[in-house]
Structures are given as C-alpha cells and as structure tokens.
Amino acid sequence: MSETMTATQTTTAAQGEYLLEVDDLKQHFMVSSGFLKSRPLKAVDGVSFKIRPGETLGLVGESGCGKTTVGRTLMYLYEPTGGTIVFDGEPIKSRKSVKNLRLQAQMVFQDPYSSLNPRMTVGDIIGEPLDVHKLYKNKAERTARIHELMQAVNLSSEHATRYAHEFSGGQRQRIGIARALAVNPKFIVCDEPVSALDVSIQAQVINMFEDLQKELGLTYLFIAHDLSVVKHISTRIAVMYLGKMVELADANTLYNHPIHPYTESLLSAVPIADPRQERQRQRIVLEGDVPSPLNMPSGCAFRTRCKYATEQCAAETPPFTDRGGEHFVACWNK
C-alpha cells in the first residue's frame, strides 16, 4: 500500500540521518490584480523533501515551476510563507538560526555575469563572506585563505587583484564557487550553475563540483533544467511542476522507471547519443499550455495536459506517496 509523506514522518526521521529536512514548504508572492487589489501567486506550494549528508539532490522542471524559488527560500533570501526547514537538526526560525544556516550553507547563482560585483576585485569578492562572518585574525590570514580558495577552483592566485569583467564565463562561475566555499559550508544550493556556460565548460564545472564534494564532504541541492546534466551529478532527482513536487526517486530509478506522466514527457525529450535509438523512440508531446500560477486548475495542476486525467484529478490534489523504495509520486492514475 502506498504511504503518504506527512509532516509527522518528516519530523520523526532518524536523528542525524538527514542534513536538510523540508516539510510542506510554501512561498507565495502577493501580486496586483487590479485597483488596490492583490492575490497570491503560489510559486512554491507544499514541497517536502530530505537530503542526506554527502548526497546530491537534483531538482528539475520547466522554467517557472518554482525550482529557483525553492533554493532561495531554503537560504532565507525569501521568508517562507509556510512550512518548516530543519538544517542539521536545528529548525530554522529565529534570526540566530538563519545566521547559523548561512555559516553552514551557501548558494552558487545561475548567472556568473550579474552575481559578481563589478566594482570589487576577485579577492574582495571571495573574501566578502570571510569579512561578514569575521573568519580571520589578520589580513595575512585573509589573503592566504583567498589564495587557497582560488587554487581549489583552479584559478591562479595572481589574479586576485583583477576584476570580474576580465574573466570568461566559466572563470567567473569558479569565482562564485570559491566565494561559496569561503565559510567551509556543509551544504550548497547550486542554482543552474552551468546553464549560462558553453557545453565544454559545463563538463569542467560539473566535474569540479564532484571533486569538491569528494574532497570536502559537501551536500548539494542541484537545480537545473538539463536532465542529462542532473543525471550525471545527482544521487536522487526531484521533479517539479507549477510549484509542486510530482516525483522524487533515485537517479537511475527515475530515468529507467519514471511513473508520473510529466516526468515521462521530460525524459522523452532528452537526446540519445545513439542515432538508431533516437530514431526509434517516441517523443511524448504534451498538449496545451502551462497554466498560469495565478489561475491554477483545481485538483492536480497537471491534469489539463495529462492524457490520464479523470474526474478525481479535477476534484482532489493527489498526495505525494511512496510507491516503494523511496520512490515518491503525486498521481491518482499511475
């Protein structure tokens, strides 16, 4: 029998088994709907997941599904509308807990061009977290740490006095990664960190993420829309659609045995290197447009594009249930 992921199960997980526990996370933004009127845009609406120490959870979905909002809300760049976040056994509620979170968790942003201050040298960009959290005793120790971080991401320490605009996109992203590593974090939110880079550079950056994970014992939430990239780096993969999580499973299980119709469609669009297999397989093309998050369909948000939709799908939102082996799915008919 399928088992629903509930708040009770989240809070009663074995102590120390998970580094991050997210239960029923909501992020709603109020948007104008007319003269002096506003209504909520449900960017993230009831997302739950857990991440074990040292693993990588890939988070995928179409643009606008709420992936980045999840990452930013975890880092408290946005105040959550609802739900709970527990990091390393500590509920994140007070200012003190948020400050402690930012000492142990960092974020690498999508755009290496806009996420770096053009008026600061590379050394000052990387050293800023050290300054904020007062993690050095003197300037010599600060400089040594900056050079160490630059070498960790394969940048020459001689370039510490240069500015970000003097570097390529791949080098700028390495600067952003070095900045994230400055506080010796346990956890990093990687928000589409390679989507703005050339394919050849993407592979180098992905390999560096994996090497750093092995060397430093890092845990990642890896947000991306490229499913081939996510499969390469992820231990488990979660799929989002219109603010909700529709499937979560081990990476190999999700790719080889997807259950949710939306996941099946996404995977059918991933190119296959073998031309013969590529010609033989059938692409699952979804009909209709993605609904507006301001006018969400009743029940299952995916039902307007799903060939399996029934009256129950319109009447009730499907629960996120374990189909066995920690393979969670939100669907009535699959």
C-alpha positions in Angstrom: 0.0 0.0 0.0 1.3 3.5 -0.9 2.4 5.7 2.0 1.8 9.4 2.1 4.7 11.7 3.1 3.4 13.7 6.0 4.6 16.3 8.4 4.7 13.6 11.2 7.0 11.4 9.1 9.3 14.3 8.3 9.7 15.3 12.0 10.2 11.7 13.2 13.0 10.9 10.8 16.1 9.3 12.4 18.1 12.0 14.1 21.3 12.7 12.1 20.2 10.8 9.1 19.3 13.9 7.1 21.3 17.2 6.8 18.3 19.1 5.5 14.6 18.3 6.0 11.9 20.4 4.2 8.3 19.9 5.1 5.3 21.5 3.3 7.3 24.5 2.2 5.3 27.3 0.7 6.4 30.5 -0.9 3.5 32.8 -2.0 4.0 36.3 -3.5 1.3 38.9 -3.5 0.8 40.4 -7.0 -1.5 43.2 -8.1 -4.8 42.1 -9.6 -6.4 45.5 -10.1 -7.0 48.8 -8.3 -5.9 48.3 -4.7 -6.4 44.5 -5.1 -3.9 41.7 -4.9 -3.9 37.9 -4.8 -1.3 35.3 -4.1 1.0 33.8 -6.7 1.9 30.3 -5.4 5.4 29.9 -6.6 6.1 27.0 -4.2 3.1 25.2 -2.8 3.6 22.4 -0.3 7.1 21.0 -1.2 8.6 18.3 1.0 12.0 16.5 0.7 15.0 15.4 2.7 18.7 15.4 1.8 21.3 13.1 3.4 24.8 14.3 4.2 27.1 13.9 1.2 24.5 13.4 -1.4 23.2 15.5 -4.3 19.5 16.0 -4.8 18.8 17.2 -8.4 15.7 19.5 -8.8 14.3 19.7 -12.3 11.3 21.1 -14.1 10.2 23.7 -16.7 11.1 27.3 -16.4 8.8 29.0 -13.9 8.0 25.8 -12.0 9.5 27.2 -8.7 12.9 25.5 -8.7 14.9 28.6 -8.0 12.4 29.9 -5.5 12.8 26.7 -3.5 16.6 27.3 -3.4 16.3 30.9 -2.5 13.7 30.2 0.2 16.0 27.5 1.7 18.7 30.2 2.1 16.1 32.6 3.6 16.7 35.1 0.7 12.9 34.9 0.8 11.0 34.5 4.0 8.9 31.3 3.7 5.2 31.7 3.6 4.7 28.4 5.4 6.2 25.0 6.2 9.3 24.1 8.1 13.0 23.9 7.3 15.3 21.9 9.6 19.1 22.1 9.0 21.5 19.7 10.8 18.8 19.0 13.4 18.0 22.7 14.0 14.7 24.3 13.0 15.3 27.5 11.0 13.1 30.1 12.7 14.9 32.8 14.5 17.5 35.3 13.3 20.2 33.4 15.1 19.3 30.1 13.4 19.2 31.9 10.0 22.7 33.3 10.6 23.9 29.9 11.7 22.4 28.4 8.5 24.3 30.9 6.3 27.6 29.9 8.1 27.0 26.3 7.0 25.0 26.7 3.8 25.8 28.8 0.7 24.5 29.4 -2.8 26.0 29.4 -6.3 23.9 31.5 -8.6 22.9 30.9 -12.2 24.4 34.0 -13.9 28.1 34.4 -13.4 27.9 37.8 -15.0 25.3 39.5 -12.7 26.1 37.7 -9.5 29.6 39.2 -9.1 30.1 42.9 -8.1 31.9 44.6 -11.0 33.4 47.2 -8.6 35.1 44.6 -6.4 38.3 42.7 -7.1 38.2 38.9 -7.3 40.0 38.8 -4.0 37.4 41.0 -2.3 34.5 39.1 -3.8 35.8 35.8 -2.5 36.8 37.4 0.8 33.5 39.1 1.5 32.0 36.1 3.4 35.2 36.0 5.5 34.6 39.7 6.3 30.9 39.3 7.1 31.4 36.3 9.4 34.8 37.5 10.8 36.6 34.3 9.9 40.2 35.5 10.0 42.6 37.1 12.6 44.6 39.4 10.4 45.0 40.5 6.8 47.7 37.9 6.1 45.4 35.1 7.1 42.6 36.6 5.0 44.9 36.8 1.9 46.2 33.2 2.4 42.6 31.9 2.7 41.6 33.7 -0.5 44.5 32.3 -2.4 43.7 28.8 -1.1 40.1 29.1 -2.3 41.2 30.3 -5.7 43.5 27.3 -6.1 40.7 25.0 -5.0 38.7 26.1 -8.1 41.7 26.1 -10.4 42.2 29.8 -10.6 45.6 31.5 -10.3 46.1 33.4 -7.0 47.9 36.0 -9.1 44.5 37.1 -10.4 43.1 38.1 -7.0 43.6 41.8 -7.8 41.7 41.7 -11.2 38.0 42.5 -11.7 35.3 40.0 -12.7 34.8 41.5 -16.2 38.3 40.4 -17.1 37.4 36.8 -16.9 35.4 34.3 -19.0 32.0 33.0 -18.0 33.5 29.7 -16.8 36.1 31.5 -14.8 33.5 33.8 -13.3 31.5 30.9 -12.2 34.6 29.4 -10.5 34.9 32.7 -8.6 31.3 32.3 -7.4 32.0 28.8 -6.3 35.2 29.9 -4.4 33.0 32.6 -2.7 30.5 29.9 -1.7 33.3 27.7 -0.3 34.8 30.6 1.8 32.9 29.7 5.0 33.6 25.9 4.8 29.9 25.1 4.2 28.3 21.7 4.6 25.6 22.4 2.0 25.5 24.4 -1.2 22.4 25.3 -3.3 23.6 25.2 -6.9 21.0 27.3 -8.9 21.5 26.3 -12.6 25.2 26.9 -12.2 26.2 25.7 -15.7 23.2 26.8 -17.8 24.9 30.0 -19.0 28.1 28.3 -19.9 29.3 26.6 -23.1 28.9 22.8 -23.2 32.7 22.1 -23.0 32.9 24.4 -19.9 29.8 22.9 -18.4 31.6 19.5 -18.2 34.6 21.0 -16.5 32.5 22.8 -13.9 30.3 19.7 -13.2 33.5 17.6 -12.7 34.8 20.3 -10.3 31.6 20.2 -8.3 32.0 16.4 -8.0 35.7 16.6 -7.0 34.9 19.3 -4.3 32.1 17.1 -3.0 34.5 14.1 -2.5 37.3 16.3 -1.0 35.2 18.4 1.3 32.2 16.1 2.0 29.7 18.6 0.6 26.0 18.2 0.1 24.2 19.7 -2.9 20.8 20.8 -4.0 21.5 20.9 -7.7 18.8 22.9 -9.6 18.8 22.6 -13.4 16.6 22.1 -16.4 19.0 19.9 -18.4 18.1 16.4 -17.3 21.3 14.9 -18.8 23.4 17.1 -16.5 21.3 16.3 -13.5 21.6 12.6 -14.0 25.3 12.8 -14.2 25.8 14.6 -10.8 22.7 13.6 -8.8 22.2 10.8 -6.2 18.4 11.4 -6.3 16.2 13.6 -8.5 13.0 15.5 -7.8 10.7 16.8 -10.5 8.6 20.0 -10.0 5.6 21.2 -11.9 3.8 24.5 -11.1 5.1 24.9 -7.6 4.6 21.3 -6.5 6.8 18.2 -6.4 5.4 15.4 -8.7 8.1 12.8 -8.4 11.2 12.0 -6.3 13.4 8.9 -6.7 16.9 7.6 -7.0 18.5 9.0 -10.2 18.7 5.6 -12.0 15.2 4.6 -10.9 13.7 7.9 -12.2 15.4 7.6 -15.6 14.7 3.9 -16.1 11.3 3.7 -14.5 9.5 7.1 -14.4 5.9 6.9 -13.1 4.4 10.4 -13.3 3.2 11.4 -16.9 5.1 14.7 -16.6 8.4 13.0 -15.8 7.9 10.6 -18.7 7.4 13.6 -21.1 10.5 15.4 -19.8 12.7 12.2 -20.2 11.4 11.6 -23.7 12.9 14.9 -24.7 16.4 14.1 -23.5 18.6 13.4 -26.6 20.2 10.0 -27.0 23.7 9.8 -28.4 22.9 6.6 -30.5 21.2 7.8 -33.8 19.4 4.5 -34.2 17.8 4.6 -30.7 17.0 8.2 -31.2 15.0 7.5 -34.4 13.2 4.5 -32.9 11.9 6.1 -29.7 8.7 8.0 -29.4 8.6 11.6 -28.1 5.8 12.3 -25.6 4.5 15.8 -26.6 2.3 17.4 -24.1 -0.8 19.2 -25.3 -1.9 22.6 -24.2 0.0 25.4 -22.4 1.3 25.5 -18.9 -1.5 27.1 -16.7 -0.8 30.5 -15.1 0.2 30.1 -11.4 -2.4 32.9 -10.7 -5.2 30.7 -12.2 -4.3 27.2 -11.1 -6.5 24.3 -12.1 -8.4 22.6 -9.3 -7.1 19.3 -8.1 -4.0 18.1 -9.9 -2.2 21.0 -11.5 -1.0 18.8 -14.4 -4.5 17.4 -15.3 -5.1 20.0 -18.1 -2.2 18.5 -20.1 -2.5 14.8 -18.9 -3.9 12.1 -21.1 -4.7 10.0 -18.0 -6.8 12.7 -16.3 -10.1 11.7 -14.7 -12.8 13.4 -12.6 -10.9 12.6 -9.4 -7.9 14.5 -10.8 -10.1 17.7 -11.0 -11.7 17.1 -7.6 -8.7 16.3 -5.4 -5.0 17.1 -5.3 -3.1 13.8 -5.4 -0.9 13.1 -2.3 2.8 12.7 -2.6 3.1 8.9 -1.8 5.9 6.4 -1.6 5.4 3.7 -4.2 8.2 1.6 -2.7 12.0 2.2 -2.3 11.6 5.9 -1.6 10.1 6.5 -5.0 7.6 9.3 -4.3 4.9 10.2 -6.8 1.9 12.6 -6.8 -0.6 11.0 -9.3 -4.0 9.3 -8.9 -3.8 7.1 -12.1 -0.2 5.9 -12.4 
